[in-house]
């Protein structure tokens, strides 16, 4: 099972994911953590301010992670 939590910035997505972890033991992956890991590790020249470019960079990776989790 994969649950995608979407929304604009500062709407509580991570808080909701954390509460679901605590209540139901559902693990979660924060895309912000993935983004910052890629930026800080030097795997991309993009910065946190490059929202449009980051979306294009991250979506193919996240899409395939979702497919993997769903065993597609």
C-alpha positions, -999 to 999 in steps of 0.1 A, spaced: 0 0 0 13 35 -9 -4 66 5 6 99 -12 1 130 9 1 161 -13 -4 198 -7 12 232 -9 41 243 13 35 245 51 1 227 51 12 199 76 20 170 52 50 159 73 30 163 105 2 141 91 28 115 80 44 115 114 10 110 131 2 81 108 36 66 117 28 69 154 -8 57 152 -6 30 125 31 23 122 31 34 86 66 44 76 71 75 54 96 91 32 98 129 31 105 141 -3 121 172 13 146 148 30 153 132 -3 157 166 -20 181 178 6 201 146 6 206 149 -32 216 186 -29 239 182 1 256 151 -13 265 170 -45 244 148 -68 228 179 -83 238 215 -88 202 226 -79 195 245 -47 164 245 -24 152 276 -41 151 259 -76 115 246 -70 105 242 -107 137 225 -117 137 203 -85 102 190 -94 114 180 -128 145 164 -113 128 146 -85 96 134 -100 111 106 -122 129 93 -92 99 95 -68 76 80 -95 99 49 -98 102 46 -60 63 45 -59 62 18 -86 88 -2 -67 69 0 -35 37 -11 -53 56 -40 -70 47 -27 -105 
